[in-house]
Amino acid sequence: MDEEILTSVKEYLGITSDYTHFDKQIASDINTCFSILTQVGAGPATGFAITISDGTSSETWRDYSNDETLVGFAREYIEKMVRIMFDPPGSSFVLDSMKRIAEEVLWRINVYVDPYKLNE
């Protein structure tokens, strides 16, 4: 859980941590996802974003939340969405599947942070 967010997402994308050419774009995509998570009530109420300073980013998943379940959901959602935004699969079937999975994870996050929504 102390893993750096940018590093772990890059690893999911198949990019080594020492290859930094796309870091700003990937960080922007990650921050877009964090904005969406904030809108559904997940994570810090004031929002969360990673920053690139001197070519590095040091924010960890623990910086986002100490709730391991929420971090697991958020990580899965962010990895899938960044993959869709940054390097979408060539097959429309795979892309549609990834989008459905990401939407379901976002729904699960929404229910996790506000279980009373199930009864509405």
C-alpha positions in Angstrom: 0.0 0.0 0.0 3.0 2.3 0.3 3.7 1.8 -3.4 3.9 5.0 -5.4 0.8 5.6 -7.5 2.5 6.7 -10.7 4.9 3.7 -10.5 2.2 1.2 -10.0 0.0 2.5 -12.8 3.0 2.6 -15.2 3.7 -1.0 -14.2 0.1 -2.0 -15.0 0.6 -0.3 -18.4 3.8 -2.2 -19.0 6.0 0.8 -18.7 9.2 0.6 -16.5 9.5 3.1 -13.7 12.7 4.6 -15.3 11.0 5.5 -18.5 9.6 8.9 -17.8 8.6 10.3 -21.3 4.9 9.8 -20.7 4.8 10.6 -17.0 2.9 13.9 -17.3 0.3 12.4 -19.5 -0.2 9.4 -17.3 -0.3 11.7 -14.2 -3.0 13.8 -15.9 -5.1 10.7 -16.6 -4.6 9.5 -13.0 -5.7 12.8 -11.7 -8.8 12.7 -13.9 -9.7 9.5 -12.2 -9.1 10.9 -8.8 -11.5 13.7 -9.7 -14.2 11.2 -10.6 -13.6 9.3 -7.4 -13.9 12.6 -5.4 -17.2 13.3 -7.1 -18.7 9.9 -5.9 -17.5 10.6 -2.4 -14.4 8.4 -2.3 -11.1 9.5 -0.8 -10.3 12.8 0.8 -13.3 15.3 0.8 -11.0 18.0 -0.6 -9.9 15.8 -3.4 -6.5 14.2 -4.3 -4.0 14.5 -7.0 -0.5 13.4 -7.8 2.1 15.9 -8.9 5.3 15.6 -11.0 8.1 17.6 -9.5 11.7 17.4 -10.8 10.5 14.5 -13.1 9.2 12.4 -10.2 6.0 11.7 -8.3 6.1 10.5 -4.7 2.5 10.1 -3.7 1.6 6.7 -2.5 -1.7 4.8 -2.3 -1.5 5.3 1.5 -1.4 9.0 0.9 -4.7 8.7 -0.8 -6.4 6.6 1.9 -5.6 4.3 4.8 -8.6 2.3 4.0 -7.2 -0.8 2.2 -10.5 -1.8 0.7 -11.1 1.7 -0.8 -7.5 1.7 -2.1 -8.0 -1.7 -3.7 -11.1 -0.4 -5.5 -9.5 2.9 -6.4 -6.4 1.2 -7.8 -8.4 -1.2 -9.9 -10.6 1.7 -11.3 -7.6 4.0 -12.0 -5.5 1.3 -13.7 -8.4 0.3 -16.0 -9.4 3.9 -16.8 -5.8 5.1 -17.4 -5.3 2.1 -19.7 -8.4 3.1 -21.6 -7.4 6.7 -21.8 -3.7 6.3 -22.4 -3.4 3.0 -24.4 -6.8 1.7 -25.5 -6.9 -1.8 -26.8 -7.2 -2.2 -30.5 -10.2 -4.5 -30.3 -13.6 -2.9 -29.7 -14.7 -6.0 -27.8 -11.8 -5.7 -25.3 -12.3 -2.0 -25.0 -16.0 -2.4 -24.3 -15.2 -5.1 -21.7 -12.7 -2.9 -20.0 -15.2 0.0 -19.9 -17.8 -2.2 -18.4 -15.4 -3.5 -15.7 -14.3 0.1 -14.9 -18.0 1.2 -14.6 -18.8 -1.7 -12.3 -15.8 -0.9 -10.1 -16.9 2.7 -9.9 -20.4 1.6 -8.9 -18.9 -0.7 -6.2 -16.8 2.3 -4.9 -19.9 4.4 -4.8 -21.8 1.7 -2.8 -18.8 1.2 -0.6 -18.5 4.8 0.4 -22.3 5.3 0.8 -24.0 1.9 1.3 -27.4 3.7 1.9 -27.6 4.5 -1.8 -28.6 0.8 -2.3 -31.9 1.5 -0.5 -32.8 4.6 -2.6 
